[in-house]
């Protein structure tokens, strides 16, 4: 007898039976919807007739965006103009039979179209709405347009990215949009769990700047208690030593991280310098952090001379 259950099967995912109406565009909203779709939810993506902006992003194959093909996967695609009455009526009908709505318009846009959470939940008490925006649905900045790069700057995340002697850099993906979409999907699942207990839905307020700021967690208490302002540290992970890039024989680099005492002792053995782990200045993680430059110098002198295991001279 053969079981029909397959690992990774959308038909048996944990969100099977959950219907999601995706009204978002570009990255944050569609990524949130894609996560839900990947775990079995039925996702209906709505876009304008000229297509989502992400269709013009990324590399193209035969005139089609490979990026869009990935982030729109496992979804049903329909074209509806939310700015006209006929389109709004269609959305209201779809919302009545949906469990989750994902949107990342500027706050107030859905309300102007009579498609806000209060209007739609009046016809569907169990509706969960994920609302993604730059600065949240309420507060002094809520009406401002927000983009990932702006929120990275506001949160401080951009300030700590890059090399200390150069301007702030960026990760070559829409990082904050992905972080916020992930929080939105997590919030949707939490709201679904509550709905199964109470029968009532709620809206999830997922703000780009807050999501990015949450990734600054190591630096906030340090500023609050010590007045320490974090800065760019290049490939290093501050106060975690060794955890850095080191040069290799072929002109490239290798990243080595051995921050626990046991791992560092093993690294010292591989380097042929087991005595390093017994030196007081390198004997604990806190002491290694105080002498990071000295330890990095020792490792950087070793890596160009080391050979991969199994290689021949």
C-alpha angles and dihedrals in degrees: 000000000000121000117228091213111107126185108251093015112150089211090065101034120133090251095050109139094029114118117207125192108203114203096161127109141206110010120324097053097039091046090052089050092045091055091052091046092050089060095051106275118141102241122193110193118204120203138161120265092259090055138246116305091243088070087075094048129090129011120330130226117193090342096309129108114247088200092057091048089058102042092044095049121131091018136116110231126214133168118229130159105224091191095071128069094241092054092047090053090054091051091050090053092049091046091058090065098035128098097199136024119197118198136164103182122134108280111274097027095103091046091055088055091047089246100111123131094262092053097045097040090054086071095037115035092186096054118131116201123194109204115194120188142145099259105009134262095285137031136067095298098040095105094052118101111249133200132182095254091051092049092048088057094045092048095048093240092116091049092062096045118097138015121328094236095051137061118276112287132206135229107248094244133064089270102171092045089055093047091050093045089052092052089047092054091046090050091049092054091048090050091049090053090051090047090056088057100041106021090231130109131213140191124260115217107208113178124192096220093048093048091051092044091055088065089061089070098124092054103045100071089041089058093042096050103025105023089237114158111207118227139184112295102182113221092343123102102221117245092004109103130218096021108122149100118275131189121258134207094258094056095262132103138251125203114224123189121179105148101150119081093242093050092047091052089053091048091051088052092051089050089055090242106100089158090073090075090055095052110105094229090058100032098100136028093249092051092046089054090054090052098037096133093053094048093045089052091053093049093044089055091053104043097067090054098045122095127215113256111271095019123129125232 
